[in-house]
């Protein structure tokens, strides 16, 4: 089966447009499609020889009375406070952004720091790309790849987070990478295999653990269940 990213690369070469490369960016950064559309060139930052992308705003759709999207706008902030984050760019992402800039210049699209990374010509004007610029393309690539279930940009995000988990990235780091407000939200995104559900292989390691230093619990700082709370409150109040 041909990989979706390979089809995106071929589409970029044949059309000379940068939108197909947005799919490559999603597979490398796991962004929300609204975050992808809201990226500006100034969001790419360099610190101590490393490249980062600063996720700090998001594109959202206006929903009409029928529940359909009717126009888009870029909010000057992310979905949540934790959504504002910096992600280090891997080599593939750096190469992809460099290619996008070259393609934009070739298509007479501006590439100043304040310009959006994903732009297009529409009705004689330069417009920013919206999620509609990427979702239909991804669906087309899925059909061309022979996939029975057509995927969305949100499915790419789930795939990226699951892949990071499978290669051993700690859940807390995945949460920060994804911009999730809670660890539970991150866990809901990750597809757990049957092997991961087998806890015995972890429990068996306890036989080799150092049990000489038992960690004590500070009950004033650890949440207690309701009954323990009541008993603790009574002892503090001097009641039996």
CORTAVEN-V328226 format. One record per residue. N is the residue number from 1. SS is DSSP state (2 for helix, 1 for strand, 0 for the rest). PHI is phi in degrees with one decimal (999 if undefined). NEAR is the number of other ideal C-beta (glycine too) atoms within 8 Angstrom. Layout:
<<N/SS/PHI/NEAR> <N/SS/PHI/NEAR>>
This chain:
<<1/0/999/5> <2/0/-72.4/8> <3/0/-70.9/7> <4/2/-59.5/14> <5/2/-66.1/9> <6/2/-65.9/8> <7/2/-66.1/12> <8/2/-64.9/14> <9/2/-61.1/10> <10/2/-64.1/8> <11/2/-64.0/12> <12/2/-64.1/14> <13/2/-66.3/7> <14/2/-80.4/6> <15/2/-97.9/7> <16/0/71.2/8> <17/0/-109.0/10> <18/0/-89.9/13> <19/2/-56.0/11> <20/2/-59.0/13> <21/2/-71.6/13> <22/2/-61.2/14> <23/2/-66.1/15> <24/2/-64.1/13> <25/2/-61.3/13> <26/2/-60.8/16> <27/2/-70.7/10> <28/2/-102.0/12> <29/2/-119.4/10> <30/0/61.4/11> <31/0/-77.7/10> <32/0/-70.8/10> <33/2/-63.8/13> <34/2/-67.8/11> <35/2/-70.8/15> <36/2/-60.4/14> <37/2/-67.1/17> <38/0/-91.3/12> <39/0/-69.5/11> <40/1/-114.4/10> <41/2/-62.8/11> <42/2/-69.7/6> <43/2/-72.7/11> <44/1/-84.1/11> <45/1/-122.4/9> <46/1/-125.6/7> <47/1/-146.0/6> <48/0/52.9/3> <49/0/79.3/4> <50/1/-116.4/7> <51/1/-102.5/9> <52/1/-131.8/12> <53/1/-116.3/13> <54/1/-95.7/9> <55/1/-87.6/15> <56/0/-140.2/7> <57/0/-152.7/11> <58/1/-150.8/13> <59/1/-90.2/16> <60/1/-127.9/9> <61/1/-97.5/10> <62/1/-85.3/9> <63/1/-100.8/7> <64/0/-86.4/8> <65/0/-64.9/3> <66/0/-88.8/4> <67/0/88.7/5> <68/0/-94.6/6> <69/1/-72.7/8> <70/1/-135.5/7> <71/1/90.3/6> <72/1/-134.0/11> <73/1/-144.4/7> <74/1/-100.2/11> <75/1/-81.1/10> <76/0/-78.2/4> <77/0/-150.4/8> <78/0/-87.2/14> <79/0/-59.3/7> <80/0/-148.2/7> <81/2/-61.4/6> <82/2/-72.7/11> <83/2/-70.1/12> <84/0/-75.5/9> <85/1/-155.4/10> <86/1/-117.2/8> <87/1/-116.1/9> <88/1/-70.3/7> <89/0/-87.7/12> <90/0/-82.3/7> <91/2/-60.6/5> <92/2/-65.7/8> <93/2/-66.1/12> <94/2/-61.1/10> <95/2/-61.5/8> <96/2/-66.0/12> <97/2/-65.0/12> <98/2/-63.4/8> <99/2/-66.1/11> <100/2/-61.5/12> <101/2/-63.7/10> <102/2/-63.9/8> <103/2/-65.2/13> <104/2/-61.3/12> <105/2/-63.7/9> <106/2/-65.9/7> <107/0/-98.0/10> <108/0/59.1/4> <109/0/-104.3/11> <110/0/-67.3/7> <111/0/-135.9/8> <112/0/-75.0/6> <113/0/-56.9/6> <114/0/-85.6/6> <115/0/-81.3/11> <116/1/-69.9/10> <117/0/-68.8/10> <118/0/-104.2/14> <119/1/-123.8/13> <120/1/-153.2/12> <121/1/-90.7/8> <122/1/-145.7/7> <123/0/53.5/3> <124/0/78.7/4> <125/1/-122.1/6> <126/1/-94.8/8> <127/1/-122.4/8> <128/1/-77.2/10> <129/0/-75.9/12> <130/0/-115.9/9> <131/2/-54.4/12> <132/2/-68.8/6> <133/2/-77.7/12> <134/0/-114.8/16> <135/2/-59.6/11> <136/2/-60.7/7> <137/2/-64.3/14> <138/2/-60.4/14> <139/2/-63.2/11> <140/2/-63.7/8> <141/2/-63.3/13> <142/2/-62.3/12> <143/2/-65.8/9> <144/2/-65.0/8> <145/0/-80.2/11> <146/0/79.5/7> <147/0/-76.1/10> <148/0/-77.9/3> <149/0/-113.4/5> <150/0/-77.2/7> <151/0/-98.7/10> <152/0/-119.1/9> <153/2/-55.9/13> <154/2/-68.0/8> <155/2/-67.3/8> <156/2/-62.0/14> <157/2/-59.3/14> <158/2/-61.8/11> <159/2/-63.6/9> <160/2/-61.1/13> <161/2/-65.2/15> <162/2/-65.9/11> <163/2/-63.9/8> <164/2/-63.5/11> <165/2/-65.1/11> <166/2/-67.7/6> <167/0/-91.7/6> <168/0/103.0/5> <169/0/-67.7/9> <170/0/-60.3/6> <171/2/-57.8/11> <172/2/-63.2/7> <173/2/-68.9/8> <174/2/-64.4/14> <175/2/-59.4/13> <176/2/-64.7/9> <177/2/-57.9/12> <178/2/-80.6/11> <179/0/77.2/13> <180/0/-82.2/10> <181/0/-82.8/6> <182/0/-146.4/7> <183/2/-68.4/9> <184/2/-62.3/6> <185/2/-61.6/10> <186/2/-64.5/14> <187/2/-64.2/8> <188/2/-67.3/6> <189/2/-81.7/11> <190/0/-86.4/12> <191/0/-88.2/5> <192/0/-88.4/5> <193/0/-83.4/6> <194/2/-62.0/5> <195/2/-64.5/5> <196/2/-69.6/6> <197/2/-76.0/7> <198/0/-80.0/7> <199/0/-81.3/6> <200/2/-61.2/6> <201/2/-65.7/7> <202/2/-82.2/6> <203/2/-64.5/7> <204/2/-64.8/7> <205/2/-69.5/8> <206/2/-64.0/6> <207/2/-65.0/5> <208/2/-105.7/4> <209/0/-79.8/6> <210/0/-84.2/4> <211/0/-101.1/5> <212/0/-72.6/3> <213/0/-114.9/5> <214/0/-84.6/4> <215/0/-78.2/4> <216/0/-85.8/4> <217/0/-108.4/5> <218/0/-90.4/6> <219/0/-67.3/8> <220/0/-76.6/4> <221/0/-114.7/4> <222/0/-93.9/7> <223/0/-58.4/2> <224/0/-111.9/8> <225/0/-76.1/5> <226/2/-59.9/6> <227/2/-63.9/6> <228/2/-64.2/9> <229/2/-59.8/9> <230/2/-64.3/8> <231/2/-65.5/8> <232/2/-65.5/10> <233/2/-63.0/8> <234/2/-65.7/9> <235/2/-65.6/7> <236/2/-67.1/6> <237/2/-87.3/6> <238/0/80.3/4> <239/0/-96.0/4> <240/0/-73.0/2>>
